[in-house]
Amino acid sequence: MGPDQALLYIVATPIGNLADMVPRAIEVLQCADLVAAEDTRHSQRLFSHFNIDTPLMAYHDHSDDKRTNQILQRLEQGQTVALISDAGTPLISDPGYRLVREARERGIRVVPIPGACAFVAALSAAGLPSDRFSFEGFLPAKTGPRERALQELAGDTRTLVFYEAPHRVADTLQAMAEVFGAEREAVIAREVSKAFETFQLLPLGELVSWVRSDSNQQRGEIVLLVRGAERRRDTELDGEAQRVMSLLLAELPPKKAAAIAAEITGVNKKVLYNWSLEQK
């Protein structure tokens, strides 16, 4: 069997409640020749619950090229392989990108099996604008890099979505309050779909205090969502807007640069365009 007959399935699994497993995902995992799992021991509970006895192979962020090639060889032999993460949709802050990319380059068909995704579920119930958002994954763990990352996002008008480790959540919220402002609205979505699911929407300054006052809110799987910055209505160009425009102008004509910079900074694109002309 040639590679045109091989199938690599990207299978979403529940983020907490096993009843959220979709029937198609169960069927794919039962029928596959091999399942590549982030943590094979963790996945055994899922397999036992749904009577899945397909062989498991570990595949995670630290897997080397040898493991990737082993999976690709199975696919090129015509076998069906399913990729799963510990929970949710693979490749969303989880391993899998290298395998999917290489599979496509070899002409292997990659098929997604949609299902649970923690940040999408949290966004749907958070009560913050969801027409435009940016998923940022995990912020840097160290204070300096984390603050710099937040500074870069301070003017973003989209709802910002993050994952965070429970032992860092209070410090991260404190950093957000300092960079974004204590009045900026934010939501902590904790243990989504699980028994102790919690959603709390408060200004960042109040949300920090709320989390610090209750150690239970510093446990489990956490999604943080922050309302985007207000769109700028003034005509002044601050240092950040100038920096963004300067970078874009190095590669793009003024009109295109102004349009993109307006989306990033919230500054009126006409103001940005006129500024670019003044630089000439």
Secondary structure, 3 states (H helix, E strand, C coil): CCHHHCEEEEECECCCCHHHCCHHHHHHHHHCCEEEECCHHHHHHHHHHCCCCCCEEECCCCCCHHHHHHHHHHHHCCCEEEEECCCECCCCCCCCHHHHHHHHHCCCEEEEECCCCHHHHHHHHHCCCCCCEEEEEECCCCHHHHHHHHHHHCCCCCEEEEEECHHHHHHHHHHHHHHHCCCCEEEEEECCCCCCCEEEEEEHHHHHHHHHCCHHHHCCCEEEEECCCCCCCCCCCCHHHHHHHHHHHCCCCHHHHHHHHHHHHCCCHHHHHHHHHHHC
